Amino acid sequence: MGAANRIAVKDLRLRVRDRSAFIIGIVAPLALAFIFNLTFGSAFDPTGGLGLRFGVVDLDNTHVSGEFVAILEQIEEEELILLERYEDAATAGQAVDGGDVDAYFFIAEGFEQSVFASTETAIEVVGNVDAPTSTQVAESIAQQYATGLEATQLAIAATAAASGTELTPEFFASLSGDPSTAAFSYMLDDVTAATRQLDATTYYSAAMAVFFLFFTVQFGVLGLLEEERDGTMNRLMAAPIGRTSIITGKAILSFLLGLISMGVLVVGTQLLVGASWGAPLGVALLVVAGVLSAVGIMGLVASGAKTPEGAGNLGAIIAVILGMLGGVFFQLGSGDDLLSKLSLLTPHAWFMRGLADLADGASWTAALPAVGAIMVFAVVTGSIAWVLLRRRLVK
């Protein structure tokens, strides 16, 4: 291992002076992660706020109308909507037209009286034509509340009919519970998704890191072909250095370059763009497995190429194909469609899946299935590349 380490250290010094590994392994992925996050982060962020802005005008100012406003306030406390209060419809309408709110609820005077009299009434929803989705959400909230009111009216009417009692204030007072809230209560519950999902910032940070990883490790494995082209391989073979040491030295260099690149990107994106990678030990295992798989795949590419340029071009093509299929440019689902199944043939997809399993404070052990899958790529491709490269050095 002494000769292999010396070869790796020598090549590492050359790559550091060349600066190309630094640009491709750190600068480029960090810059693209920042650009992708700015461009697409808010559009595809599954954990961000909903950004729903509603207003409410309560001209009735009664207990029943106040319950509806209280529900809206509770939803606002859960940070699901932003709520503004307005004194009249004209002011609220101007806010909608000006884009200050997406829609507003209008409760007319006499609303509670109509509810108790079982006459037709409504909560009006006025929305901005440019915010149809937000308006539909507002309509759904009002409709749910109205459905509860109708159920309450039906229950009260049935009780009065069964007892032969008229609908009087005294009758309402005799009912157990509050008739204004008896049938339209609500509950906000935290339902954890069956599949964890990365926030946009972490997703694009990890995606760019693992995508450029395959370009970074190339600098090590392509060193063998460069040694052949430059004629220095013959001198290495003539020296008391075994073929195993030469191949091992290049593999160590590739591993170190990949490990340094991924380590800097994990820390850098966390500090600069706010990425949340998850449990450190789980992330470390994924990074090591990912680097090993990249070394194996790029080593396999180098074993069959004739020149460093040819290996570099073929490696770039394979890296791009695996990256696209693995979902580094767009988020893939985990369903039964063909694309989702094909993505599992790439270490990129397993790397991203492993990070998703670490989301929301999961234990580091949640990444172990993904780590195991990535190591399969590393062992299979690395073993084949090792055999082919040893045979190549015999020629």
C-alpha positions in Angstrom: 0.0 0.0 0.0 3.0 2.3 0.4 3.6 2.6 -3.4 -0.2 3.0 -4.0 -0.3 5.8 -1.4 2.7 7.6 -3.0 1.1 7.4 -6.4 -2.2 8.8 -5.1 -0.4 11.7 -3.3 1.6 12.5 -6.4 -1.5 12.6 -8.6 -3.4 14.6 -6.0 -0.8 17.3 -6.0 -1.0 17.4 -9.8 -4.8 17.8 -9.7 -4.7 20.5 -7.1 -2.2 22.5 -9.2 -4.4 21.9 -12.3 -7.5 23.4 -10.5 -9.8 21.6 -12.9 -10.9 19.1 -10.3 -11.6 22.0 -7.9 -13.8 23.7 -10.5 -15.8 20.6 -11.5 -15.9 19.1 -8.1 -16.8 22.1 -6.0 -17.4 25.4 -7.8 -19.7 24.1 -10.6 -22.1 22.0 -8.4 -22.3 24.7 -5.7 -23.1 27.3 -8.3 -25.7 25.2 -10.1 -27.3 24.2 -6.8 -27.7 27.9 -5.9 -29.2 28.7 -9.3 -31.6 25.7 -9.3 -32.7 26.7 -5.8 -33.4 30.3 -6.9 -35.2 29.2 -10.1 -37.2 26.2 -9.0 -37.0 26.1 -5.2 -40.3 27.9 -4.4 -42.2 26.1 -7.2 -41.4 22.5 -6.1 -40.8 22.9 -2.4 -43.1 20.4 -0.8 -42.4 21.7 2.7 -42.8 25.4 2.2 -45.8 27.5 3.2 -48.9 27.4 1.0 -48.8 31.1 0.4 -52.6 31.5 0.6 -53.7 35.0 1.4 -57.3 35.5 2.4 -59.4 38.3 3.7 -62.7 38.3 5.7 -65.5 40.8 6.1 -67.9 40.0 9.0 -70.8 42.4 9.0 -73.0 40.1 11.1 -70.6 40.1 14.1 -72.6 37.4 15.9 -71.6 34.1 17.6 -72.2 32.0 14.5 -70.2 34.2 12.1 -67.6 34.7 14.8 -67.1 30.9 14.9 -66.2 30.9 11.2 -63.7 33.7 11.7 -62.2 31.8 14.6 -61.7 28.8 12.3 -59.9 31.0 9.8 -57.7 32.4 12.7 -56.9 28.9 13.8 -55.8 27.9 10.3 -53.7 31.1 10.2 -52.0 30.0 13.5 -51.1 26.8 11.8 -49.3 28.9 9.2 -51.4 27.5 6.4 -52.9 30.9 5.4 -52.4 34.6 5.9 -55.6 36.3 7.0 -56.6 40.0 6.8 -59.7 41.6 8.4 -61.6 44.3 6.5 -64.5 46.5 7.6 -66.5 46.4 4.4 -66.7 44.7 1.0 -65.4 47.7 -0.9 -62.1 47.7 1.0 -61.7 43.9 0.7 -62.5 44.2 -3.1 -59.7 46.7 -3.5 -57.3 44.4 -1.7 -58.2 41.6 -4.1 -57.9 43.8 -7.2 -54.5 45.1 -5.9 -53.2 41.6 -5.3 -52.9 42.1 -1.5 -55.1 39.0 -0.9 -56.1 36.2 -3.3 -59.8 36.0 -2.1 -62.0 37.2 0.7 -65.0 35.8 2.6 -68.0 38.1 3.0 -70.6 37.4 5.8 -73.6 39.6 5.4 -75.7 41.1 8.2 -78.4 38.7 9.5 -76.3 35.6 8.9 -76.9 34.1 12.3 -80.6 34.9 12.2 -81.0 33.1 8.9 -79.2 30.1 10.3 -81.5 29.7 13.3 -84.5 30.4 11.1 -83.4 27.6 8.8 -83.7 30.0 5.8 -81.2 30.2 2.9 -78.0 32.0 3.6 -74.5 32.0 2.3 -70.9 33.0 2.9 -69.8 34.7 -0.3 -66.3 34.1 -1.6 -64.8 36.8 -3.9 -61.5 35.8 -5.5 -58.9 37.3 -7.9 -59.2 35.9 -11.4 -55.4 35.5 -11.4 -55.5 33.2 -8.3 -58.0 30.5 -9.2 -56.4 27.8 -7.0 -56.4 30.0 -3.9 -60.0 31.0 -4.7 -61.0 27.3 -4.9 -59.4 26.6 -1.6 -61.4 29.5 0.0 -64.6 28.1 -1.6 -63.8 24.7 -0.1 -63.3 26.2 3.4 -66.6 28.1 3.2 -68.4 25.0 1.7 -67.2 22.8 4.6 -68.5 25.3 7.1 -71.8 25.6 5.3 -72.2 21.8 5.3 -71.8 21.8 9.0 -74.4 24.5 9.4 -76.9 22.5 7.3 -76.3 19.4 9.4 -76.9 21.5 12.5 -80.1 22.9 11.1 -81.3 19.5 10.2 -80.5 18.1 13.6 -82.3 20.9 15.4 -85.3 20.7 13.2 -85.6 17.0 13.7 -85.3 17.4 17.4 -88.0 20.1 17.5 -90.4 18.0 15.3 -89.9 14.9 17.4 -90.8 16.8 20.6 -93.5 18.9 19.0 -91.7 22.1 20.0 -91.5 25.3 18.1 -88.1 26.8 17.2 -87.8 29.5 19.8 -84.8 31.0 21.6 -85.9 29.1 24.7 -85.7 25.8 22.8 -82.2 26.6 21.5 -81.1 27.4 25.1 -82.5 24.0 26.3 -80.3 22.1 23.8 -77.2 20.4 25.2 -74.1 21.9 23.8 -73.8 25.0 21.6 -76.1 24.7 18.6 -73.9 27.1 16.7 -71.0 24.7 16.8 -72.6 21.3 17.3 -72.2 20.0 13.8 -69.5 22.0 12.1 -66.5 21.5 14.3 -63.1 21.0 12.7 -59.8 19.4 13.5 -56.3 20.1 12.1 -54.2 17.0 12.2 -50.6 16.3 11.2 -50.6 13.5 8.8 -47.1 12.2 7.9 -46.7 11.2 4.3 -45.9 7.6 3.6 -42.9 8.7 1.5 -40.5 11.3 2.9 -39.5 14.0 0.5 -36.6 16.5 0.4 -37.2 20.2 0.4 -36.2 21.9 -2.8 -33.0 23.4 -1.4 -31.6 20.1 -0.2 -32.9 18.3 -3.3 -31.0 20.4 -5.7 -27.9 20.6 -3.5 -27.7 16.8 -3.3 -28.6 16.4 -6.9 -25.8 18.6 -8.2 -23.3 17.1 -5.8 -24.0 13.5 -6.9 -24.2 14.5 -10.6 -20.8 16.2 -10.6 -19.3 13.5 -8.5 -19.0 11.2 -11.5 -17.1 13.9 -13.4 -14.8 14.5 -10.4 -13.7 10.9 -9.9 -12.8 10.7 -13.5 -9.6 12.6 -12.8 -8.3 9.6 -10.9 -9.2 6.7 -13.1 -8.3 8.6 -16.3 -4.8 8.9 -14.9 -4.1 5.4 -16.0 -4.8 6.3 -19.6 -2.8 9.5 -19.4 0.1 7.5 -18.0 -0.1 5.2 -21.1 -0.4 8.1 -23.5 2.5 10.1 -22.0 4.7 7.0 -21.8 5.2 7.1 -18.0 3.3 3.9 -17.6 6.2 1.9 -19.0 8.5 3.5 -16.4 6.1 2.6 -13.6 5.8 -1.0 -14.8 9.6 -1.2 -15.0 9.9 0.0 -11.4 9.5 -2.5 -8.5 5.8 -1.6 -8.3 3.1 -4.1 -8.8 0.1 -3.6 -11.1 -2.1 -3.8 -8.0 -0.4 -0.8 -6.5 -0.7 1.3 -9.7 -4.5 0.6 -10.0 -5.0 1.0 -6.2 -3.2 4.4 -6.3 -5.5 5.7 -9.0 -8.5 4.4 -7.2 -7.4 6.0 -4.0 -7.0 9.3 -5.8 -10.5 9.0 -7.3 -12.0 8.2 -3.9 -10.2 11.1 -2.2 -11.3 13.6 -4.9 -14.9 12.4 -4.7 -14.9 12.4 -0.9 -13.4 15.9 -0.7 -15.9 17.2 -3.2 -18.9 15.7 -1.5 -17.8 16.7 1.9 -17.2 20.3 0.9 -20.6 20.4 -0.9 -22.5 19.0 2.1 -21.1 21.5 4.5 -21.1 24.4 1.9 -24.7 24.0 0.9 -25.8 23.7 4.5 -24.1 26.9 5.4 -24.7 28.9 2.2 -28.1 27.9 1.0 -29.7 26.3 4.0 -29.7 22.7 2.8 -30.8 20.1 5.4 -29.1 16.8 4.7 -30.2 14.8 7.8 -28.4 12.6 10.3 -24.7 13.1 9.9 -23.8 9.4 10.1 -26.5 8.4 7.6 -25.3 11.1 5.2 -21.6 10.0 5.6 -22.5 6.4 4.7 -24.4 7.6 1.6 -21.5 9.8 0.6 -19.0 7.0 0.9 -21.2 4.5 -0.9 -21.9 7.1 -3.6 -18.2 7.8 -4.1 -17.3 4.1 -4.3 -20.0 3.5 -6.9 -18.8 6.5 -9.0 -15.2 5.2 -8.9 -16.4 1.7 -9.9 -18.5 3.0 -12.8 -15.9 5.4 -14.1 -13.2 2.8 -13.7 -15.2 0.5 -15.9 -15.5 3.2 -18.5 -11.7 3.7 -18.4 -11.0 0.0 -18.7 -12.6 -0.1 -22.1 -11.4 3.2 -23.6 -8.3 3.6 -25.8 -7.5 7.2 -25.0 -8.1 9.6 -22.1 -10.2 11.8 -24.4 -12.4 8.9 -25.4 -12.8 7.8 -21.9 -13.6 11.3 -20.8 -16.3 11.7 -23.5 -17.8 8.3 -22.9 -17.8 8.9 -19.1 -19.5 12.3 -19.6 -22.2 10.7 -21.7 -22.8 8.0 -19.1 -22.8 10.5 -16.2 -25.4 12.6 -17.9 -27.6 9.6 -18.8 -27.4 8.2 -15.3 -28.0 11.6 -13.8 -31.1 12.3 -15.9 -32.5 8.8 -15.3 -31.7 9.1 -11.6 -33.7 12.3 -11.2 -31.0 14.9 -10.6 -32.6 17.5 -12.8 -36.2 16.9 -11.9 -37.9 15.0 -9.1 -39.1 11.5 -9.9 -42.0 9.8 -8.2 -41.8 6.4 -6.5 -44.8 4.8 -8.3 -45.1 1.9 -10.6 -44.5 3.8 -13.8 -41.6 2.7 -16.1 -39.4 5.8 -15.4 -39.6 5.3 -11.6 -38.5 1.6 -12.1 -35.7 2.5 -14.5 -34.4 5.1 -12.1 -33.6 2.4 -9.6 -30.9 1.2 -12.0 -28.8 4.2 -11.1 -26.9 5.0 -7.9 -28.1 8.6 -8.2 -31.7 7.6 -7.5 -30.8 5.5 -4.5 -28.6 8.3 -3.2 -31.5 10.8 -3.4 -33.9 8.2 -1.9 -31.5 7.6 1.0 -31.4 11.3 1.7 -35.2 11.5 1.5 -35.4 8.7 4.1 -33.3 10.8 6.4 -35.6 13.8 6.1 -37.7 15.1 9.0 -35.3 14.0 11.7 -35.2 10.3 10.9 -32.5 8.1 12.4 -29.3 7.4 10.4 -30.4 3.8 10.1 -33.1 4.9 7.7 -30.4 5.3 5.0 -29.1 1.8 5.3 -31.3 0.2 2.5 -30.2 2.9 0.0 -26.6 2.5 1.1 -26.8 -1.2 0.5 -28.3 -0.7 -3.0 -25.5 1.8 -3.9 -22.8 -0.6 -2.6 -24.1 -3.2 -5.1 -23.3 -0.8 -7.9 -19.9 -0.2 -6.3 -19.0 -3.8 -5.8 -20.2 -5.1 -9.2 -18.7 -2.3 -11.4 -15.6 -2.0 -9.3 -14.8 -5.7 -9.4 -15.2 -5.8 -13.2 -13.2 -2.7 -13.7 -10.4 -4.1 -11.4 -10.1 -7.3 -13.5 -10.1 -5.4 -16.8 -7.6 -2.8 -15.7 -5.2 -5.5 -14.5 -5.4 -7.3 -17.8 -4.8 -4.0 -19.6 -1.6 -3.4 -17.7 -0.2 -6.7 -18.8 -0.3 -5.7 -22.5 
